[in-house]
Every structure is written in structure tokens, then in C-alpha cells.
Amino acid sequence: MPTDVLSFDYTAQKDGSPCAGEIYISWQTASRVASEMRHRLIDEILLLTIHGFLHILGYDHELSQKAQRLQAKHELDILKSIKLEHVIPLLTR
């Protein structure tokens, strides 16, 4: 499966930049996944943005099952805090 999101963490750099990192989303992959999963493209992009943001903050779901559960919890908490509960079922895909 093609990569849908890449994130680059710049927080370790001490150059005074206000940028914590960058997130790149493959529009084509996000569009295909949204279509296959029968949900809106904007919701897929939102999930990928949150996922990339958590990686920039240092969360890595690939380290262990515990890390995967913690990152999933944070994704859920973020969606709830910004009142986007309708997107929560998409986390279990």
C-alpha cells in the first residue's frame, strides 16, 4: 500500500525556527482510501493530519502495541476535543 502520510520532526533542531515539523499527505492515496472506505475525503485528510501531528510530537505506533494504543487514544482525544466525534468510527479501519 502506498504511503498516505509522512511527517518530519524538526523539534530537535535548535535554529530558532517556529516550525515543529512538516506533514505531507498523499492526496491521491487519501482520495482512494476515502472512496474505498466510503467516507469523505476531508475526514480522511483530517485523520492523516492528526496522525502526522502525533508523530511530530514523538508518538510512534510502530514501536510496540502499547505505543499503538497510546497513539490511538490521543487520536480519539483530539477528535473529541475538536468536536469531530463523527470521524471516530474511522479510527478502527
DONUTOR-933063 format. One record per residue: residue in three letters; residue number from 1; x negated, y, z of N, C-alpha, C, CB in turn. Coordinates in pm, 1 decimal, always signed. Glycine has a CB too. Example, Ala and Ser with C-alpha at 12.3 -4.5 7.8 and 13.67 -1.06 7.14 Angstrom:
<rec residuo="ALA" num="1" n_u="-1319.0" n_v="-569.0" n_w="+780.0" ca_u="-1230.0" ca_v="-450.0" ca_w="+780.0" c_u="-1320.0" c_v="-330.0" c_w="+780.0" cb_u="-1130.8" cb_v="-447.3" cb_w="+904.6"/>
<rec residuo="SER" num="2" n_u="-1285.0" n_v="-225.0" n_w="+708.0" ca_u="-1367.0" ca_v="-106.0" ca_w="+714.0" c_u="-1290.0" c_v="+3.0" c_w="+787.0" cb_u="-1408.4" cb_v="-59.8" cb_w="+572.5"/>
end
This chain:
<rec residuo="MET" num="1" n_u="-85.2" n_v="-118.3" n_w="+0.0" ca_u="+0.0" ca_v="+0.0" ca_w="+0.0" c_u="-89.5" c_v="+124.2" c_w="+0.0" cb_u="+96.8" cb_v="+0.0" cb_w="+123.3"/>
<rec residuo="PRO" num="2" n_u="-60.7" n_v="+221.2" n_w="-84.8" ca_u="-140.5" ca_v="+344.1" ca_w="-88.5" c_u="-130.0" c_v="+421.4" c_w="+43.3" cb_u="-95.5" cb_v="+433.1" cb_w="-205.2"/>
<rec residuo="THR" num="3" n_u="-233.5" n_v="+496.5" n_w="+72.7" ca_u="-234.3" ca_v="+580.2" ca_w="+192.2" c_u="-129.4" c_v="+688.9" c_w="+179.0" cb_u="-373.6" cb_v="+642.0" cb_w="+215.5"/>
<rec residuo="ASP" num="4" n_u="-51.3" n_v="+707.4" n_w="+284.3" ca_u="+53.2" ca_v="+809.8" ca_w="+280.8" c_u="+11.8" c_v="+938.3" c_w="+350.4" cb_u="+179.0" cb_v="+757.0" cb_w="+344.2"/>
<rec residuo="VAL" num="5" n_u="-79.0" n_v="+929.4" n_w="+448.7" ca_u="-122.5" ca_v="+1048.8" ca_w="+521.3" c_u="-267.6" c_v="+1033.7" c_w="+565.1" cb_u="-31.9" cb_v="+1074.5" cb_w="+643.7"/>
<rec residuo="LEU" num="6" n_u="-342.3" n_v="+1141.8" n_w="+551.1" ca_u="-479.9" ca_v="+1148.8" ca_w="+600.4" c_u="-490.0" c_v="+1269.4" c_w="+693.2" cb_u="-583.4" cb_v="+1159.0" cb_w="+482.1"/>
<rec residuo="SER" num="7" n_u="-562.2" n_v="+1253.2" n_w="+800.9" ca_u="-583.0" ca_v="+1368.1" ca_w="+890.6" c_u="-731.4" c_v="+1378.5" c_w="+921.3" cb_u="-499.5" cb_v="+1353.9" cb_w="+1022.9"/>
<rec residuo="PHE" num="8" n_u="-776.8" n_v="+1502.4" n_w="+932.9" ca_u="-916.3" ca_v="+1530.5" ca_w="+961.7" c_u="-923.4" c_v="+1617.0" c_w="+1086.3" cb_u="-985.8" cb_v="+1599.8" cb_w="+841.7"/>
<rec residuo="ASP" num="9" n_u="-990.9" n_v="+1566.0" n_w="+1186.9" ca_u="-1002.4" ca_v="+1631.7" ca_w="+1316.8" c_u="-1123.8" c_v="+1724.1" c_w="+1316.4" cb_u="-1013.4" cb_v="+1527.0" cb_w="+1431.2"/>
<rec residuo="TYR" num="10" n_u="-1101.8" n_v="+1852.7" n_w="+1336.0" ca_u="-1210.4" ca_v="+1949.9" ca_w="+1341.5" c_u="-1236.8" c_v="+1998.4" c_w="+1483.4" cb_u="-1179.0" cb_v="+2067.9" cb_w="+1252.0"/>
<rec residuo="THR" num="11" n_u="-1170.6" n_v="+1941.4" n_w="+1582.4" ca_u="-1182.7" ca_v="+1993.6" ca_w="+1718.7" c_u="-1323.5" c_v="+1977.5" c_w="+1775.3" cb_u="-1083.4" cb_v="+1924.1" cb_w="+1809.5"/>
<rec residuo="ALA" num="12" n_u="-1402.1" n_v="+1883.8" n_w="+1724.5" ca_u="-1538.0" ca_v="+1864.9" ca_w="+1774.9" c_u="-1633.6" c_v="+1970.8" c_w="+1720.5" cb_u="-1588.6" cb_v="+1725.8" cb_w="+1738.5"/>
<rec residuo="GLN" num="13" n_u="-1594.3" n_v="+2039.1" n_w="+1614.5" ca_u="-1679.5" ca_v="+2143.5" ca_w="+1557.1" c_u="-1675.6" c_v="+2267.7" c_w="+1645.4" cb_u="-1634.7" cb_v="+2178.2" cb_w="+1412.6"/>
<rec residuo="LYS" num="14" n_u="-1788.2" n_v="+2325.9" n_w="+1664.8" ca_u="-1799.3" ca_v="+2442.5" ca_w="+1753.2" c_u="-1828.3" c_v="+2569.1" c_w="+1672.8" cb_u="-1909.8" cb_v="+2420.3" cb_w="+1858.5"/>
<rec residuo="ASP" num="15" n_u="-1760.2" n_v="+2585.0" n_w="+1559.0" ca_u="-1786.3" ca_v="+2700.2" ca_w="+1473.4" c_u="-1691.5" c_v="+2816.9" c_w="+1499.4" cb_u="-1776.7" cb_v="+2659.3" cb_w="+1329.2"/>
<rec residuo="GLY" num="16" n_u="-1606.9" n_v="+2804.8" n_w="+1600.7" ca_u="-1513.8" ca_v="+2912.1" ca_w="+1634.5" c_u="-1388.6" c_v="+2914.8" c_w="+1548.7" cb_u="-1582.8" cb_v="+3042.8" cb_w="+1623.3"/>
<rec residuo="SER" num="17" n_u="-1372.8" n_v="+2816.1" n_w="+1463.8" ca_u="-1255.3" ca_v="+2811.7" ca_w="+1376.4" c_u="-1129.9" c_v="+2783.1" c_w="+1457.7" cb_u="-1273.0" cb_v="+2705.2" cb_w="+1266.4"/>
<rec residuo="PRO" num="18" n_u="-1021.1" n_v="+2854.8" n_w="+1428.1" ca_u="-895.2" ca_v="+2827.6" ca_w="+1498.7" c_u="-823.8" c_v="+2702.9" c_w="+1445.0" cb_u="-802.5" cb_v="+2948.5" cb_w="+1487.7"/>
<rec residuo="CYS" num="19" n_u="-879.3" n_v="+2640.7" n_w="+1343.3" ca_u="-816.1" ca_v="+2524.0" ca_w="+1280.3" c_u="-856.0" c_v="+2396.9" c_w="+1355.0" cb_u="-856.2" cb_v="+2513.5" cb_w="+1130.1"/>
<rec residuo="ALA" num="20" n_u="-757.7" n_v="+2323.9" n_w="+1406.9" ca_u="-784.8" ca_v="+2198.9" ca_w="+1478.9" c_u="-807.8" c_v="+2083.4" c_w="+1382.9" cb_u="-669.3" cb_v="+2165.5" cb_w="+1573.1"/>
<rec residuo="GLY" num="21" n_u="-757.3" n_v="+2096.1" n_w="+1262.2" ca_u="-773.7" ca_v="+1989.2" ca_w="+1164.7" c_u="-685.5" c_v="+2012.7" c_w="+1044.8" cb_u="-742.5" cb_v="+1854.2" cb_w="+1226.9"/>
<rec residuo="GLU" num="22" n_u="-686.8" n_v="+1915.4" n_w="+956.0" ca_u="-604.2" ca_v="+1922.1" ca_w="+835.6" c_u="-528.7" c_v="+1791.1" c_w="+819.1" cb_u="-690.7" cb_v="+1951.7" cb_w="+710.1"/>
<rec residuo="ILE" num="23" n_u="-410.4" n_v="+1802.6" n_w="+761.7" ca_u="-327.4" ca_v="+1686.2" ca_w="+732.8" c_u="-293.9" c_v="+1689.6" c_w="+584.4" cb_u="-197.2" cb_v="+1684.4" cb_w="+821.1"/>
<rec residuo="TYR" num="24" n_u="-320.5" n_v="+1579.6" n_w="+517.1" ca_u="-286.8" ca_v="+1566.2" ca_w="+375.9" c_u="-185.2" c_v="+1454.4" c_w="+361.1" cb_u="-413.5" cb_v="+1538.4" cb_w="+289.7"/>
<rec residuo="ILE" num="25" n_u="-76.6" n_v="+1484.8" n_w="+293.9" ca_u="+30.9" ca_v="+1388.0" ca_w="+273.3" c_u="+43.5" c_v="+1359.9" c_w="+124.9" cb_u="+165.3" cb_v="+1439.6" cb_w="+331.3"/>
<rec residuo="SER" num="26" n_u="+46.7" n_v="+1234.0" n_w="+89.4" ca_u="+70.1" ca_v="+1195.6" ca_w="-49.5" c_u="+219.0" c_v="+1210.4" c_w="-78.0" cb_u="+21.3" cb_v="+1049.3" cb_w="-77.6"/>
<rec residuo="TRP" num="27" n_u="+252.1" n_v="+1314.2" n_w="-152.2" ca_u="+392.4" ca_v="+1339.3" ca_w="-185.9" c_u="+450.8" c_v="+1220.8" c_w="-261.7" cb_u="+406.1" cb_v="+1468.0" cb_w="-269.4"/>
<rec residuo="GLN" num="28" n_u="+373.1" n_v="+1163.5" n_w="-353.5" ca_u="+422.1" ca_v="+1051.7" ca_w="-433.7" c_u="+453.0" c_v="+929.8" c_w="-346.6" cb_u="+319.6" cb_v="+1014.8" cb_w="-541.0"/>
<rec residuo="THR" num="29" n_u="+362.7" n_v="+898.8" n_w="-254.5" ca_u="+384.7" ca_v="+783.4" ca_w="-166.8" c_u="+501.2" c_v="+810.0" c_w="-72.2" cb_u="+257.1" cb_v="+751.0" cb_w="-86.5"/>
<rec residuo="ALA" num="30" n_u="+506.4" n_v="+929.2" n_w="-14.4" ca_u="+617.1" ca_v="+964.2" ca_w="+75.7" c_u="+750.8" c_v="+956.5" c_w="+2.2" cb_u="+596.7" cb_v="+1105.9" cb_w="+134.4"/>
<rec residuo="SER" num="31" n_u="+753.6" n_v="+1003.4" n_w="-120.9" ca_u="+876.8" ca_v="+1000.0" ca_w="-200.1" c_u="+920.4" c_v="+856.5" c_w="-227.7" cb_u="+857.5" cb_v="+1075.5" cb_w="-332.2"/>
<rec residuo="ARG" num="32" n_u="+823.8" n_v="+770.9" n_w="-263.2" ca_u="+855.6" ca_v="+631.4" ca_w="-290.4" c_u="+907.2" c_v="+560.6" c_w="-164.7" cb_u="+732.4" cb_v="+559.0" cb_w="-344.9"/>
<rec residuo="VAL" num="33" n_u="+839.1" n_v="+582.1" n_w="-51.1" ca_u="+880.7" ca_v="+518.6" ca_w="+74.8" c_u="+1020.0" c_v="+567.3" c_w="+115.1" cb_u="+778.3" cb_v="+548.6" cb_w="+188.0"/>
<rec residuo="ALA" num="34" n_u="+1043.3" n_v="+697.5" n_w="+104.5" ca_u="+1175.7" ca_v="+751.4" ca_w="+139.8" c_u="+1283.2" c_v="+688.9" c_w="+53.4" cb_u="+1178.6" cb_v="+904.5" cb_w="+124.5"/>
<rec residuo="SER" num="35" n_u="+1255.8" n_v="+674.7" n_w="-73.5" ca_u="+1353.4" ca_v="+614.4" ca_w="-164.7" c_u="+1377.4" c_v="+467.3" c_w="-129.0" cb_u="+1305.1" cb_v="+626.5" cb_w="-311.0"/>
<rec residuo="GLU" num="36" n_u="+1268.9" n_v="+393.2" n_w="-106.0" ca_u="+1280.9" ca_v="+250.6" ca_w="-71.5" c_u="+1353.7" c_v="+229.8" c_w="+60.4" cb_u="+1142.9" cb_v="+186.3" cb_w="-64.2"/>
<rec residuo="MET" num="37" n_u="+1327.1" n_v="+319.4" n_w="+157.4" ca_u="+1386.9" ca_v="+305.2" ca_w="+290.0" c_u="+1522.2" c_v="+375.7" c_w="+299.9" cb_u="+1292.5" cb_v="+360.0" cb_w="+395.7"/>
<rec residuo="ARG" num="38" n_u="+1561.3" n_v="+441.6" n_w="+192.0" ca_u="+1691.0" ca_v="+509.0" ca_w="+183.2" c_u="+1709.4" c_v="+618.5" c_w="+288.0" cb_u="+1801.6" cb_v="+407.9" cb_w="+197.0"/>
<rec residuo="HIS" num="39" n_u="+1607.1" n_v="+703.5" n_w="+296.5" ca_u="+1620.7" ca_v="+822.2" ca_w="+380.3" c_u="+1563.2" c_v="+943.3" c_w="+305.9" cb_u="+1549.1" cb_v="+801.9" cb_w="+517.4"/>
<rec residuo="ARG" num="40" n_u="+1582.3" n_v="+1059.1" n_w="+365.1" ca_u="+1544.1" ca_v="+1182.9" ca_w="+297.8" c_u="+1392.6" c_v="+1200.8" c_w="+294.6" cb_u="+1609.0" cb_v="+1302.3" cb_w="+366.8"/>
<rec residuo="LEU" num="41" n_u="+1343.6" n_v="+1257.0" n_w="+184.6" ca_u="+1201.3" ca_v="+1284.5" ca_w="+170.5" c_u="+1152.1" c_v="+1377.3" c_w="+281.0" cb_u="+1172.5" cb_v="+1345.6" cb_w="+33.6"/>
<rec residuo="ILE" num="42" n_u="+1228.3" n_v="+1477.7" n_w="+314.9" ca_u="+1186.6" ca_v="+1571.8" ca_w="+419.4" c_u="+1166.9" c_v="+1500.7" c_w="+553.9" cb_u="+1290.6" cb_v="+1684.5" cb_w="+434.1"/>
<rec residuo="ASP" num="43" n_u="+1249.2" n_v="+1399.5" n_w="+582.2" ca_u="+1233.2" ca_v="+1323.8" ca_w="+707.1" c_u="+1105.6" c_v="+1239.7" c_w="+702.8" cb_u="+1356.1" cb_v="+1233.0" cb_w="+732.0"/>
<rec residuo="GLU" num="44" n_u="+1074.0" n_v="+1182.5" n_w="+587.7" ca_u="+950.5" ca_v="+1105.2" ca_w="+573.1" c_u="+829.0" c_v="+1197.0" c_w="+591.7" cb_u="+945.5" cb_v="+1035.4" cb_w="+434.0"/>
<rec residuo="ILE" num="45" n_u="+833.7" n_v="+1313.5" n_w="+531.0" ca_u="+723.1" ca_v="+1409.0" ca_w="+544.1" c_u="+709.0" c_v="+1455.3" c_w="+688.9" cb_u="+744.9" cb_v="+1530.4" cb_w="+451.4"/>
<rec residuo="LEU" num="46" n_u="+819.7" n_v="+1475.6" n_w="+756.3" ca_u="+816.1" ca_v="+1513.2" ca_w="+897.4" c_u="+747.2" c_v="+1404.7" c_w="+980.6" cb_u="+958.7" cb_v="+1538.2" cb_w="+950.0"/>
<rec residuo="LEU" num="47" n_u="+784.2" n_v="+1280.0" n_w="+959.7" ca_u="+721.2" ca_v="+1170.3" ca_w="+1033.6" c_u="+571.4" c_v="+1163.0" c_w="+1005.9" cb_u="+787.4" cb_v="+1037.1" cb_w="+997.6"/>
<rec residuo="LEU" num="48" n_u="+533.7" n_v="+1179.0" n_w="+880.7" ca_u="+392.1" ca_v="+1173.0" ca_w="+845.1" c_u="+314.7" c_v="+1290.7" c_w="+904.7" cb_u="+375.8" cb_v="+1171.3" cb_w="+692.7"/>
<rec residuo="THR" num="49" n_u="+376.8" n_v="+1406.3" n_w="+911.0" ca_u="+312.5" ca_v="+1523.5" ca_w="+971.0" c_u="+288.4" c_v="+1501.1" c_w="+1120.1" cb_u="+398.6" cb_v="+1649.6" cb_w="+949.4"/>
<rec residuo="ILE" num="50" n_u="+389.4" n_v="+1450.8" n_w="+1189.3" ca_u="+374.6" ca_v="+1421.5" ca_w="+1332.4" c_u="+266.8" c_v="+1316.2" c_w="+1353.4" cb_u="+508.7" cb_v="+1373.8" cb_w="+1393.0"/>
<rec residuo="HIS" num="51" n_u="+268.4" n_v="+1212.7" n_w="+1271.1" ca_u="+169.8" ca_v="+1104.9" ca_w="+1280.3" c_u="+27.6" c_v="+1160.7" c_w="+1261.7" cb_u="+199.4" cb_v="+995.2" cb_w="+1174.1"/>
<rec residuo="GLY" num="52" n_u="+9.4" n_v="+1242.3" n_w="+1159.4" ca_u="-121.6" ca_v="+1302.2" ca_w="+1134.4" c_u="-164.4" c_v="+1395.1" c_w="+1245.9" cb_u="-120.4" cb_v="+1377.3" cb_w="+1004.0"/>
<rec residuo="PHE" num="53" n_u="-70.6" n_v="+1472.4" n_w="+1297.6" ca_u="-98.5" ca_v="+1564.5" ca_w="+1408.3" c_u="-148.4" c_v="+1488.7" c_w="+1531.4" cb_u="+27.6" cb_v="+1645.7" cb_w="+1443.8"/>
<rec residuo="LEU" num="54" n_u="-85.4" n_v="+1376.8" n_w="+1561.8" ca_u="-128.9" ca_v="+1297.1" ca_w="+1677.3" c_u="-269.3" c_v="+1241.4" c_w="+1655.6" cb_u="-30.1" cb_v="+1182.0" cb_w="+1703.7"/>
<rec residuo="HIS" num="55" n_u="-301.4" n_v="+1206.0" n_w="+1531.7" ca_u="-438.5" ca_v="+1160.9" ca_w="+1503.9" c_u="-538.1" c_v="+1272.7" c_w="+1530.2" cb_u="-451.2" cb_v="+1111.9" cb_w="+1358.3"/>
<rec residuo="ILE" num="56" n_u="-504.0" n_v="+1395.0" n_w="+1489.7" ca_u="-592.5" ca_v="+1509.3" ca_w="+1515.3" c_u="-612.5" c_v="+1529.3" c_w="+1664.7" cb_u="-535.3" cb_v="+1637.6" cb_w="+1452.2"/>
<rec residuo="LEU" num="57" n_u="-508.4" n_v="+1501.7" n_w="+1742.6" ca_u="-518.6" ca_v="+1515.7" ca_w="+1888.4" c_u="-594.4" c_v="+1399.5" c_w="+1953.5" cb_u="-379.4" cb_v="+1525.9" cb_w="+1949.1"/>
<rec residuo="GLY" num="58" n_u="-632.2" n_v="+1299.8" n_w="+1873.8" ca_u="-713.1" ca_v="+1190.5" ca_w="+1925.5" c_u="-642.1" c_v="+1058.3" c_w="+1944.7" cb_u="-769.8" cb_v="+1230.3" cb_w="+2052.0"/>
<rec residuo="TYR" num="59" n_u="-515.2" n_v="+1050.7" n_w="+1911.6" ca_u="-442.7" ca_v="+924.4" ca_w="+1924.8" c_u="-470.0" c_v="+837.5" c_w="+1803.1" cb_u="-290.5" cb_v="+948.8" cb_w="+1941.2"/>
<rec residuo="ASP" num="60" n_u="-498.6" n_v="+711.0" n_w="+1826.8" ca_u="-528.3" ca_v="+619.5" ca_w="+1717.3" c_u="-458.7" c_v="+486.4" c_w="+1740.9" cb_u="-680.3" cb_v="+599.1" cb_w="+1702.5"/>
<rec residuo="HIS" num="61" n_u="-350.6" n_v="+466.0" n_w="+1671.1" ca_u="-268.8" ca_v="+345.2" ca_w="+1687.1" c_u="-341.7" c_v="+218.9" c_w="+1644.1" cb_u="-140.7" cb_v="+358.7" cb_w="+1607.9"/>
<rec residuo="GLU" num="62" n_u="-453.1" n_v="+232.3" n_w="+1574.1" ca_u="-524.4" ca_v="+115.3" ca_w="+1524.6" c_u="-621.9" c_v="+56.5" c_w="+1627.0" cb_u="-598.9" cb_v="+151.3" cb_w="+1399.0"/>
<rec residuo="LEU" num="63" n_u="-640.0" n_v="+123.9" n_w="+1740.3" ca_u="-735.1" ca_v="+76.7" ca_w="+1840.9" c_u="-685.8" c_v="-45.1" c_w="+1917.1" cb_u="-765.3" cb_v="+186.8" cb_w="+1937.8"/>
<rec residuo="SER" num="64" n_u="-557.6" n_v="-44.0" n_w="+1953.4" ca_u="-502.2" ca_v="-154.0" ca_w="+2032.2" c_u="-349.8" c_v="-145.2" c_w="+2031.2" cb_u="-556.5" cb_v="-150.8" cb_w="+2178.1"/>
<rec residuo="GLN" num="65" n_u="-286.0" n_v="-248.9" n_w="+2082.6" ca_u="-140.1" ca_v="-245.2" ca_w="+2094.4" c_u="-96.9" c_v="-138.2" c_w="+2193.4" cb_u="-85.7" cb_v="-382.3" cb_w="+2137.7"/>
<rec residuo="LYS" num="66" n_u="-175.6" n_v="-119.3" n_w="+2299.1" ca_u="-143.6" ca_v="-15.5" ca_w="+2397.1" c_u="-150.4" c_v="+122.2" c_w="+2331.0" cb_u="-240.5" cb_v="-22.6" cb_w="+2518.3"/>
<rec residuo="ALA" num="67" n_u="-253.5" n_v="+146.1" n_w="+2250.8" ca_u="-267.0" ca_v="+274.0" ca_w="+2180.3" c_u="-152.7" c_v="+292.2" c_w="+2080.6" cb_u="-403.4" cb_v="+281.9" cb_w="+2107.5"/>
<rec residuo="GLN" num="68" n_u="-111.2" n_v="+184.2" n_w="+2017.7" ca_u="+0.8" ca_v="+189.7" ca_w="+1923.2" c_u="+130.0" c_v="+228.2" c_w="+1995.8" cb_u="+18.1" cb_v="+53.6" cb_w="+1851.3"/>
<rec residuo="ARG" num="69" n_u="+154.3" n_v="+169.1" n_w="+2111.9" ca_u="+274.0" ca_v="+202.1" ca_w="+2190.5" c_u="+270.3" c_v="+347.4" c_w="+2238.2" cb_u="+286.6" cb_v="+107.3" cb_w="+2311.3"/>
<rec residuo="LEU" num="70" n_u="+153.7" n_v="+394.1" n_w="+2280.7" ca_u="+140.3" ca_v="+531.2" ca_w="+2329.2" c_u="+166.0" c_v="+631.3" c_w="+2216.1" cb_u="+0.2" cb_v="+553.5" cb_w="+2389.4"/>
<rec residuo="GLN" num="71" n_u="+109.5" n_v="+605.2" n_w="+2098.8" ca_u="+131.8" ca_v="+696.5" ca_w="+1987.0" c_u="+279.5" c_v="+695.7" c_w="+1947.0" cb_u="+42.9" cb_v="+657.7" cb_w="+1866.4"/>
<rec residuo="ALA" num="72" n_u="+342.8" n_v="+579.5" n_w="+1946.3" ca_u="+485.1" ca_v="+570.9" ca_w="+1912.6" c_u="+568.9" c_v="+647.9" c_w="+2014.8" cb_u="+530.5" cb_v="+423.1" cb_w="+1906.3"/>
<rec residuo="LYS" num="73" n_u="+531.5" n_v="+639.6" n_w="+2142.1" ca_u="+603.2" ca_v="+714.2" ca_w="+2246.7" c_u="+591.8" c_v="+864.0" c_w="+2221.5" cb_u="+547.8" cb_v="+679.1" cb_w="+2387.3"/>
<rec residuo="HIS" num="74" n_u="+472.8" n_v="+909.6" n_w="+2187.2" ca_u="+454.0" ca_v="+1052.5" ca_w="+2161.1" c_u="+532.3" c_v="+1096.6" c_w="+2036.6" cb_u="+304.1" cb_v="+1084.3" cb_w="+2143.6"/>
<rec residuo="GLU" num="75" n_u="+536.5" n_v="+1013.2" n_w="+1934.5" ca_u="+615.8" ca_v="+1047.2" ca_w="+1815.8" c_u="+762.2" c_v="+1063.4" c_w="+1854.4" cb_u="+600.6" cb_v="+938.7" cb_w="+1706.1"/>
<rec residuo="LEU" num="76" n_u="+811.8" n_v="+972.3" n_w="+1934.5" ca_u="+950.2" ca_v="+977.7" ca_w="+1982.9" c_u="+973.6" c_v="+1103.6" c_w="+2066.1" cb_u="+983.3" cb_v="+852.2" cb_w="+2066.2"/>
<rec residuo="ASP" num="77" n_u="+883.0" n_v="+1132.6" n_w="+2158.0" ca_u="+896.4" ca_v="+1251.7" ca_w="+2242.4" c_u="+898.0" c_v="+1380.3" c_w="+2159.9" cb_u="+782.7" cb_v="+1257.1" cb_w="+2343.9"/>
<rec residuo="ILE" num="78" n_u="+813.0" n_v="+1386.8" n_w="+2058.9" ca_u="+809.5" ca_v="+1506.1" ca_w="+1973.5" c_u="+940.9" c_v="+1522.3" c_w="+1899.9" cb_u="+693.2" cb_v="+1498.2" cb_w="+1873.0"/>
<rec residuo="LEU" num="79" n_u="+991.5" n_v="+1414.6" n_w="+1841.3" ca_u="+1119.1" ca_v="+1422.9" ca_w="+1768.8" c_u="+1231.8" c_v="+1468.2" c_w="+1861.1" cb_u="+1154.2" cb_v="+1286.8" cb_w="+1705.9"/>
<rec residuo="LYS" num="80" n_u="+1234.4" n_v="+1416.3" n_w="+1982.9" ca_u="+1337.7" ca_v="+1457.7" ca_w="+2078.3" c_u="+1321.9" c_v="+1604.4" c_w="+2115.9" cb_u="+1332.4" cb_v="+1370.4" cb_w="+2204.3"/>
<rec residuo="SER" num="81" n_u="+1198.4" n_v="+1648.4" n_w="+2136.9" ca_u="+1175.7" ca_v="+1785.2" ca_w="+2182.7" c_u="+1211.2" c_v="+1888.8" c_w="+2077.0" cb_u="+1031.7" cb_v="+1802.3" cb_w="+2223.8"/>
<rec residuo="ILE" num="82" n_u="+1205.3" n_v="+1852.0" n_w="+1950.3" ca_u="+1241.8" ca_v="+1946.9" ca_w="+1845.2" c_u="+1380.4" c_v="+1917.5" c_w="+1788.0" cb_u="+1138.0" cb_v="+1944.1" cb_w="+1733.4"/>
<rec residuo="LYS" num="83" n_u="+1457.3" n_v="+1839.7" n_w="+1865.8" ca_u="+1598.6" ca_v="+1813.6" ca_w="+1834.5" c_u="+1618.7" c_v="+1746.5" c_w="+1698.8" cb_u="+1676.6" cb_v="+1943.1" cb_w="+1837.9"/>
<rec residuo="LEU" num="84" n_u="+1533.9" n_v="+1647.2" n_w="+1668.9" ca_u="+1547.8" ca_v="+1572.7" ca_w="+1544.2" c_u="+1570.1" c_v="+1424.2" c_w="+1573.1" cb_u="+1423.2" cb_v="+1592.2" cb_w="+1455.2"/>
<rec residuo="GLU" num="85" n_u="+1663.5" n_v="+1398.4" n_w="+1660.4" ca_u="+1693.4" ca_v="+1261.4" ca_w="+1700.3" c_u="+1738.2" c_v="+1174.5" c_w="+1582.9" cb_u="+1800.0" cb_v="+1261.4" cb_w="+1807.1"/>
<rec residuo="HIS" num="86" n_u="+1795.3" n_v="+1236.5" n_w="+1478.6" ca_u="+1843.4" ca_v="+1158.1" ca_w="+1364.1" c_u="+1727.4" c_v="+1088.7" c_w="+1290.8" cb_u="+1920.6" cb_v="+1249.0" cb_w="+1266.4"/>
<rec residuo="VAL" num="87" n_u="+1604.9" n_v="+1133.2" n_w="+1314.8" ca_u="+1489.2" ca_v="+1073.8" ca_w="+1249.0" c_u="+1433.6" c_v="+955.7" c_w="+1329.6" cb_u="+1380.3" cb_v="+1179.6" cb_w="+1228.3"/>
<rec residuo="ILE" num="88" n_u="+1469.8" n_v="+944.9" n_w="+1455.0" ca_u="+1413.9" ca_v="+842.1" ca_w="+1543.7" c_u="+1428.6" c_v="+700.1" c_w="+1487.5" cb_u="+1481.2" cb_v="+849.8" cb_w="+1679.6"/>
<rec residuo="PRO" num="89" n_u="+1542.4" n_v="+661.8" n_w="+1429.6" ca_u="+1551.4" ca_v="+525.0" ca_w="+1376.3" c_u="+1447.3" c_v="+494.0" c_w="+1268.4" cb_u="+1689.3" cb_v="+501.9" cb_w="+1319.7"/>
<rec residuo="LEU" num="90" n_u="+1392.0" n_v="+594.5" n_w="+1204.9" ca_u="+1292.2" ca_v="+572.9" ca_w="+1101.3" c_u="+1158.7" c_v="+529.7" c_w="+1158.8" cb_u="+1274.5" cb_v="+698.1" cb_w="+1019.7"/>
<rec residuo="LEU" num="91" n_u="+1137.0" n_v="+548.5" n_w="+1288.8" ca_u="+1011.1" ca_v="+509.9" ca_w="+1352.6" c_u="+992.4" c_v="+359.5" c_w="+1356.4" cb_u="+1004.8" cb_v="+565.0" cb_w="+1492.8"/>
<rec residuo="THR" num="92" n_u="+1098.0" n_v="+283.7" n_w="+1347.9" ca_u="+1089.0" ca_v="+138.7" ca_w="+1362.7" c_u="+1071.5" c_v="+67.9" c_w="+1230.4" cb_u="+1211.3" cb_v="+86.2" cb_w="+1431.6"/>
<rec residuo="ARG" num="93" n_u="+1039.5" n_v="+137.2" n_w="+1126.3" ca_u="+1028.0" ca_v="+75.7" ca_w="+994.5" c_u="+909.1" c_v="-11.1" c_w="+978.4" cb_u="+1024.9" cb_v="+177.8" cb_w="+891.5"/>
end
